[in-house]
Amino acid sequence: MTDNDERAEAAVESAVVEPAAAEPEAGTPVPEEAPAAVAEQEPPATPDATPADTAPSPTSDATPADAAPVPTPDATPADAAPSPSPVAVTRAAAPAAAPETAPHVAAASTDPGRWGRVDADGTVYVRTADGERAVGSWQAGEPEEGLAHFARRFDDIRTEVELLASRLASGSGDPKQAATNARHIKDSLAEAHVVGDLVGLEARIDQVLAGASEAIDRVKHAREEARTASVARKQELVEEAEKLAEESTQWKVAGDRLRGILDEWKTIKGVDRKTDEQLWRRFSKARDTFNRRRGSHFADLDRQRATAKTRKQELVEEAERLSESDDWGHTAGRYKELMLEWKAAGRAPKDADDALWQRFRAAQDAFFSRRSSVFDERDAEFADNAKKKEELLTEAEKINPQGDLDGARAHLHRIQERWEEIGKVPRERIRELEGRLRSVEEKVRAAGDAQWRRTDPEAEARAAQFRERVQQFEAQAAKARAAGDKRRAEQAEAQAAQWREWLAAAEQAVATR
C-alpha cells in the first residue's frame, strides 16, 4: 500500500467516525452494542505510537471485556446515532505493519491534556496557535481515554512524518514524492482529528520539506552531472568515429571498433533529445563516410585483382609452354624472369590466385624435373672424365717451376690441352677439380713473375726514382710546416708515405735478384 493510499484510507475513517459531534437532542440514545461489536473485530491496543501505515481503530484502547464505547460522529440525525462504518471498522481492524526504517517516535500524547480537552458533552478539542478546534466526540468512557485515542491519531501522523524524514536521510526515498506527501500532511493538519503538538509537528514537516528540497536539488545536480558526462562521452565517441572514418585504412579493425562504439552508444543514457540527435547525426555521417571509403577501396582492389588474374593467366600459359623446352639454360633463365613478373602482377582473387599458382608451379617443376633427369644422365657419363682429370691433376701438381721455368710452362700447357679434350665432369666435381688446376697455374705464374722481377733492368732505376720522389715530398712537407701551412704539410707527408711504400717494394725486388 502506498503512502497516498494510506492517507486516503485514514481520511475515509476520519470522515466516518471522527468529526466533532453536535450536541444530541434530548432523548437521543447512544447505542450500547456498537462498542462490543467493534472490539470483537480489533486487536488489543499496542503501547506507544502506532505505525503510520494503518490508522488505529476508534476503540484501539479497549479490550473485549471493557467494551469501551466508540465516539459518535457530528451532526447525527435526531432519531439515532449511527455506529462506525463497516468499511472503516474493517480497515482499522487490520494489524499494523511495522515501519521499514522508522525511528522510535515518543508519543505526543504522553500528556494529552497539554494539547486538548474533552468538555462535559463529550466534544474533544485540540489547542492550536489560533485557539481551540473541535476534532471529534467521545460519548462513553473516561475523558482521558478519548484524549488518548486522538493523541494516538496524532502519533500516527507524526510517525509518518518521521518515516519521510528517515527515508530522505538514508537516500532510499524519492525526494519529490516525499515532498508531495509532506505537503499533503501539512495541508491536512488544519482539519486533522488529532490531539497533539500541531505547531511542533508543522515545524517538523517544514524541516522535512526543506530536506526534500535540498535532496531534489542534489538529485537535479547529480542528474545534470551525469548528463554532462554522458554528453562528453558521446562527444568523444563521435570524434573517434570521425577520425576513423577519415584516416583509418585498417578496414577490419576500424569496422569492429565502429560497431563497438555503437554498442557503447546504446548504453549511454541521460542526454537530452536535441543534443543526442545532433551527436547521432555526426556519428551516423562518420559511419557512412567510413563505409564509402571502405567500399571504394575494395572496389579498386577487385579491379586490381581482376587485372592481376588476367596477367597471371598469361604467365601460366607461357610457363606451361616452356615446360617442354630442351633449351635448358635459356629456359631456366626465363623461368626466373617469369617468377619476378608473377610477384609484380599483384594478388588475384584468392581462389583464382591459388589455382593459377598451382598451375605455374606445376609447369616450372615439370621443366626442372626434366632438366635434372637429363643432367643426372650426363653426370653419369661425366664420371670417367672426372677420373681422367684427377690423373692429370696428379701429374700437374708435380710440376716444379723453380728449376726449369720454361719446361714447367710447356708441361702445364700440354696438360691444359688434354684437360679440354677430356670434356665435362659432373657438376658437383667442377669446382673441386677446376680449383686444383688453378692452383698449379698460379704456382707457375708466380714463378714467372719472380723471374721477371729478378731480370728486370729497370728495377734499380725505378727504386732510385721512388727514392727521389720521397725526398722531394719530405722537403715540401718541411718547408710548408716551417711556413705554418699545416694543410699543405700534411698533404706532402701523405704523398711521401705513399712513395715510400713503393720504394720499399722496388728495393725488395732488387734485393731478391
C-alpha positions in Angstrom: 0.0 0.0 0.0 1.5 3.4 -0.9 1.6 6.5 1.3 -1.2 8.1 -0.7 -3.4 5.0 -0.2 -2.8 5.0 3.5 -3.7 8.7 3.8 -6.8 8.2 1.7 -7.9 5.4 4.0 -7.2 7.4 7.1 -9.2 10.3 5.6 -12.2 7.9 5.0 -12.1 6.7 8.6 -11.8 10.2 9.9 -14.8 11.3 7.9 -16.9 8.4 9.2 -16.0 8.2 12.8 -14.1 11.3 14.0 -15.9 14.6 13.2 -16.9 16.7 16.2 -20.3 15.7 17.5 -23.1 18.1 17.5 -25.0 18.4 20.7 -27.5 15.5 20.7 -31.1 16.2 21.2 -32.7 15.2 24.4 -33.6 11.6 24.5 -31.3 10.6 21.7 -30.0 7.1 22.7 -26.3 6.2 22.2 -26.1 2.6 21.0 -24.5 0.3 23.6 -23.9 -2.7 21.4 -21.6 -1.0 18.9 -18.5 -0.8 21.1 -18.7 -4.5 21.9 -19.1 -5.4 18.2 -16.2 -3.3 17.2 -14.0 -4.6 19.9 -14.6 -8.2 18.9 -13.0 -7.4 15.4 -10.0 -5.4 16.6 -6.7 -6.4 18.2 -5.8 -5.0 21.6 -4.1 -1.7 21.6 -0.3 -1.7 21.3 1.8 0.5 23.6 3.5 3.7 22.4 3.0 5.1 18.9 1.0 3.3 16.2 2.8 3.0 12.8 1.7 5.3 10.1 0.9 2.5 7.6 -2.6 1.9 9.1 -4.9 4.2 11.1 -5.8 2.9 14.6 -9.3 1.7 15.4 -11.6 4.2 17.2 -11.6 1.7 20.2 -8.0 0.5 19.9 -7.5 1.2 23.7 -10.4 -1.1 24.7 -10.4 -4.8 25.3 -13.5 -7.0 24.7 -14.0 -7.2 28.5 -14.1 -3.4 28.9 -16.2 -2.8 25.8 -15.2 0.9 25.7 -17.7 3.0 23.7 -16.8 4.5 20.4 -17.1 8.2 19.7 -20.2 9.3 17.9 -20.0 11.4 14.7 -21.0 15.0 14.4 -24.4 16.1 13.3 -26.2 12.8 13.8 -29.9 12.5 13.0 -32.3 13.2 15.8 -33.6 9.6 15.9 -30.4 7.7 16.2 -26.6 7.9 16.5 -25.0 5.6 13.8 -22.3 3.1 14.6 -18.9 3.4 12.7 -19.0 2.5 9.0 -18.2 -1.2 8.3 -15.5 -0.1 5.9 -13.8 1.9 8.5 -14.1 -0.8 11.1 -12.7 -3.4 8.7 -9.7 -1.3 7.7 -9.0 -0.2 11.2 -9.1 -3.8 12.3 -6.1 -4.8 10.0 -3.0 -5.5 12.0 -0.5 -2.6 11.8 2.7 -3.3 9.8 6.0 -2.3 11.3 7.6 0.7 9.6 10.7 0.0 7.4 13.2 2.2 9.0 11.2 4.5 11.2 13.0 5.6 14.3 11.2 5.3 17.6 8.9 8.3 18.0 7.9 9.3 21.5 4.1 9.6 21.7 3.0 13.2 21.6 0.1 12.2 23.9 2.3 11.4 26.9 0.3 14.2 28.5 -2.6 14.7 26.1 -4.1 17.3 28.5 -1.4 19.7 27.4 -2.8 19.8 23.8 -6.5 19.1 24.2 -9.5 18.5 26.4 -13.0 16.8 26.5 -15.9 19.0 27.6 -18.9 17.9 29.5 -20.9 16.9 26.5 -18.0 14.7 25.1 -16.7 17.1 22.4 -13.0 16.7 22.0 -10.9 19.8 21.4 -7.3 20.4 20.4 -5.3 23.5 21.2 -3.8 25.3 18.2 -2.0 28.5 17.7 -5.3 30.0 16.7 -7.2 28.6 19.7 -9.2 25.5 20.3 -10.7 23.4 17.5 -13.2 20.6 17.8 -11.8 17.3 16.5 -14.4 14.7 17.5 -16.8 13.4 20.1 -16.3 10.9 22.9 -19.7 9.8 24.3 -18.7 6.9 26.5 -15.8 6.1 28.8 -13.4 8.4 30.6 -12.4 11.7 29.0 -8.7 10.7 29.4 -9.4 7.7 27.1 -10.9 10.0 24.5 -7.8 12.2 24.6 -5.5 9.2 24.4 -7.4 7.9 21.4 -7.0 11.2 19.4 -3.4 11.5 20.7 -2.6 8.2 19.1 -4.0 9.6 15.9 -1.5 12.4 16.2 1.3 9.9 16.9 0.4 8.1 13.7 0.7 11.3 11.6 3.9 12.2 13.4 5.3 8.7 12.8 4.6 9.1 9.1 6.4 12.4 9.0 9.4 10.8 10.8 9.4 8.0 8.2 9.6 10.5 5.4 12.5 12.2 7.2 14.3 8.9 7.7 13.9 7.9 4.1 15.2 11.2 2.9 18.2 11.0 5.3 19.0 7.4 4.1 18.5 8.3 0.4 16.1 5.5 -0.1 13.1 7.6 -0.8 12.0 9.7 -3.8 12.5 13.3 -2.7 9.7 14.6 -4.9 7.3 12.0 -3.6 8.4 12.8 -0.1 7.8 16.5 -0.6 4.4 15.8 -2.1 3.4 13.6 0.9 4.7 16.1 3.4 2.7 19.0 1.8 -0.4 16.8 1.8 0.1 16.0 5.5 0.7 19.7 6.3 -2.4 20.7 4.4 -4.5 18.2 6.3 -3.4 19.3 9.7 -5.9 22.2 9.7 -8.7 19.6 9.8 -7.0 16.6 11.3 -8.9 14.8 14.0 -6.0 14.5 16.4 -4.8 15.8 19.7 -1.1 16.8 20.0 1.5 19.5 19.3 0.3 20.6 15.9 2.6 23.6 15.9 5.7 21.5 16.5 4.5 18.9 14.0 4.1 21.6 11.4 7.6 22.8 12.1 8.9 19.3 11.7 7.0 19.0 8.4 8.7 22.2 7.3 12.1 20.6 8.1 11.1 17.6 6.0 10.1 19.9 3.1 13.4 21.7 3.4 15.3 18.5 3.4 13.3 17.2 0.4 14.0 20.5 -1.5 17.8 20.0 -0.8 17.6 16.4 -1.9 15.7 17.4 -5.1 18.5 19.9 -5.8 21.1 17.3 -5.2 19.3 14.8 -7.5 19.0 17.5 -10.1 22.7 18.4 -9.8 23.7 14.7 -10.0 21.4 14.3 -13.0 23.0 17.3 -14.6 26.5 16.0 -13.9 25.5 12.6 -15.3 24.1 14.3 -18.4 27.2 16.3 -18.9 29.4 13.2 -18.5 27.1 11.3 -21.0 27.3 14.2 -23.5 31.1 14.3 -23.1 31.5 10.6 -23.6 29.3 10.6 -26.7 31.3 13.6 -28.0 34.5 11.5 -27.5 32.9 8.6 -29.3 31.8 10.8 -32.2 35.3 12.3 -32.6 36.9 8.9 -32.5 34.4 7.7 -35.2 35.2 10.8 -37.3 38.9 10.2 -37.1 38.5 6.5 -38.1 36.2 7.5 -41.0 38.7 10.0 -42.4 42.1 8.3 -41.7 42.0 4.6 -41.0 42.9 2.1 -43.7 42.7 -0.9 -41.3 39.3 -1.8 -42.5 38.5 -4.8 -40.3 39.9 -3.2 -37.1 38.2 0.1 -37.7 34.9 -1.6 -38.7 35.0 -3.6 -35.5 35.7 -0.5 -33.4 32.8 1.4 -35.0 30.5 -1.5 -34.0 31.9 -1.3 -30.5 31.3 2.4 -30.4 27.7 1.8 -31.5 27.2 -0.8 -28.7 28.6 1.6 -26.1 26.5 4.4 -27.5 23.3 2.5 -26.8 24.2 2.1 -23.1 24.8 5.9 -22.5 21.6 7.5 -21.1 20.5 10.9 -19.9 21.4 13.0 -22.9 18.7 15.5 -24.0 17.0 14.7 -27.2 18.3 17.7 -29.2 22.0 17.1 -28.2 21.6 13.4 -28.7 20.2 13.8 -32.2 23.0 16.2 -33.2 25.7 13.9 -32.0 24.0 10.9 -33.6 23.9 12.7 -37.0 27.6 13.2 -36.7 28.3 9.6 -35.7 26.0 8.3 -38.5 27.7 10.5 -41.0 31.1 9.2 -39.9 30.0 5.6 -40.3 28.7 6.4 -43.8 31.9 8.0 -44.7 33.9 5.0 -43.5 31.7 2.6 -45.3 32.0 4.6 -48.6 35.8 4.7 -48.3 36.0 1.0 -47.5 33.6 0.1 -50.3 35.7 2.2 -52.8 38.9 0.6 -51.5 37.6 -2.9 -52.1 36.1 -2.0 -55.4 39.6 -0.7 -56.5 41.1 -3.9 -55.1 38.7 -6.0 -57.0 39.7 -4.2 -60.2 43.4 -4.7 -59.4 42.8 -8.3 -58.7 41.0 -8.8 -61.9 43.9 -7.3 -63.8 46.3 -9.4 -61.8 44.3 -12.5 -62.6 44.5 -11.8 -66.3 48.2 -11.2 -66.2 48.9 -14.3 -64.2 46.9 -16.4 -66.6 49.2 -15.2 -69.4 52.3 -16.1 -67.3 50.9 -19.5 -66.5 50.2 -20.2 -70.2 53.8 -19.3 -71.1 55.2 -21.4 -68.2 53.2 -24.4 -69.5 54.6 -23.9 -73.0 58.2 -23.7 -71.7 57.8 -26.8 -69.6 58.5 -28.9 -72.8 61.7 -26.9 -73.8 65.1 -28.6 -74.1 67.0 -25.3 -74.2 67.9 -25.8 -70.6 69.9 -22.6 -69.9 67.7 -20.1 -71.7 64.5 -21.7 -70.4 65.8 -21.7 -66.8 66.6 -18.0 -67.1 63.2 -17.3 -68.5 61.5 -19.1 -65.6 63.4 -16.8 -63.2 62.0 -13.8 -65.1 58.5 -15.2 -65.0 58.7 -15.6 -61.3 59.7 -11.9 -60.9 56.8 -10.9 -63.2 54.4 -13.1 -61.2 55.3 -11.2 -58.0 55.0 -7.8 -59.7 51.5 -8.7 -61.0 50.0 -8.5 -57.5 47.3 -10.7 -55.9 44.4 -12.1 -57.8 41.2 -13.2 -56.1 42.2 -15.8 -53.5 40.6 -18.9 -55.2 41.8 -18.0 -58.6 45.3 -17.0 -57.3 45.8 -20.3 -55.6 44.7 -22.3 -58.7 46.9 -20.3 -61.0 49.9 -20.6 -58.7 49.4 -24.4 -58.6 49.5 -24.5 -62.4 52.5 -22.2 -62.6 54.5 -24.3 -60.1 53.5 -27.5 -61.8 54.8 -26.2 -65.2 58.0 -25.0 -63.6 58.5 -28.2 -61.6 57.9 -30.3 -64.8 60.7 -28.4 -66.7 63.3 -28.5 -63.9 62.5 -32.2 -63.2 63.2 -33.0 -66.9 66.4 -30.9 -66.8 67.6 -32.6 -63.6 66.9 -36.0 -65.1 68.9 -35.2 -68.2 71.7 -33.7 -66.2 71.8 -36.8 -64.0 72.3 -38.9 -67.0 75.1 -36.7 -68.3 76.7 -36.7 -64.8 76.9 -40.4 -65.0 78.7 -40.2 -68.4 81.0 -37.5 -67.0 82.2 -39.7 -64.1 85.0 -41.2 -66.3 86.1 -37.7 -67.4 86.4 -36.8 -63.7 88.8 -39.7 -63.1 90.9 -38.7 -66.1 91.1 -35.1 -64.9 92.1 -36.3 -61.4 95.0 -38.2 -63.1 96.0 -35.0 -65.0 95.9 -33.0 -61.8 98.2 -35.5 -60.1 100.7 -35.0 -62.9 100.3 -31.2 -62.9 100.8 -30.9 -59.2 104.3 -32.5 -59.6 105.5 -29.6 -61.8 108.3 -27.6 -60.2 108.8 -24.2 -61.9 111.8 -23.2 -59.7 114.3 -25.2 -61.7 113.2 -25.0 -65.3 110.5 -22.4 -65.7 110.2 -22.8 -69.5 109.9 -26.5 -69.2 107.3 -26.1 -66.4 105.3 -23.8 -68.6 105.4 -26.2 -71.6 104.4 -29.1 -69.4 101.5 -27.1 -68.0 100.3 -26.1 -71.5 100.2 -29.7 -72.6 98.2 -30.7 -69.5 95.7 -27.8 -70.2 95.2 -29.1 -73.8 94.5 -32.6 -72.6 92.2 -31.1 -69.9 90.0 -29.5 -72.6 90.0 -32.6 -74.7 88.6 -34.8 -71.8 85.5 -32.6 -71.6 82.9 -32.0 -68.9 82.7 -33.6 -65.5 79.8 -34.0 -63.0 78.5 -30.7 -61.8 79.3 -31.4 -58.1 83.0 -32.0 -59.1 83.6 -29.0 -61.3 84.6 -26.6 -58.5 86.9 -29.0 -56.8 88.8 -30.0 -60.0 89.0 -26.6 -61.5 90.3 -25.2 -58.2 93.2 -27.7 -58.1 94.2 -26.9 -61.7 94.1 -23.1 -61.0 96.4 -23.7 -58.0 99.0 -25.2 -60.3 98.6 -22.5 -62.9 99.1 -19.8 -60.2 102.3 -21.5 -58.9 103.8 -21.4 -62.4 102.7 -17.8 -63.0 104.1 -16.7 -59.7 107.5 -18.3 -60.6 107.4 -16.4 -63.9 106.7 -13.1 -62.2 109.5 -13.6 -59.7 112.0 -14.3 -62.5 110.9 -11.2 -64.4 111.5 -9.0 -61.4 114.9 -10.5 -60.9 115.9 -9.9 -64.5 114.2 -6.5 -65.0 116.9 -3.9 -65.9 114.7 -1.0 -64.9 114.1 -2.2 -61.3 117.1 -0.3 -59.9 116.2 2.8 -61.9 112.6 2.6 -60.5 113.9 2.3 -57.0 116.1 5.4 -57.5 113.3 7.3 -58.9 111.0 6.4 -56.0 113.7 7.4 -53.5 114.0 10.8 -55.2 110.2 11.4 -55.1 110.2 10.5 -51.4 112.9 13.1 -50.7 111.1 15.7 -52.7 107.8 15.3 -50.8 109.6 15.3 -47.4 111.3 18.6 -48.3 108.0 20.1 -49.3 106.4 19.0 -46.1 109.2 20.5 -44.0 109.0 23.8 -46.0 105.2 24.0 -45.5 105.5 23.3 -41.8 108.1 25.9 -41.4 105.8 28.4 -43.2 103.0 27.4 -40.8 100.9 25.8 -43.6 99.7 22.8 -41.8 97.3 21.6 -44.5 100.0 21.5 -47.2 102.5 19.9 -44.9 100.1 17.1 -44.1 99.4 16.6 -47.9 103.1 16.4 -48.7 103.7 13.9 -45.8 100.9 11.7 -47.1 102.4 11.6 -50.6 105.8 11.0 -49.2 104.4 8.0 -47.2 102.9 6.6 -50.4 106.1 6.8 -52.4 108.0 5.4 -49.5 105.8 2.2 -49.8 106.6 1.9 -53.5 110.3 2.5 -52.8 110.2 -0.4 -50.3 108.6 -2.7 -52.9 111.2 -1.7 -55.6 114.1 -2.2 -53.2 112.7 -5.6 -52.2 112.6 -6.7 -55.9 116.2 -5.6 -56.4 117.4 -7.4 -53.3 115.9 -10.7 -54.4 117.5 -10.8 -57.8 
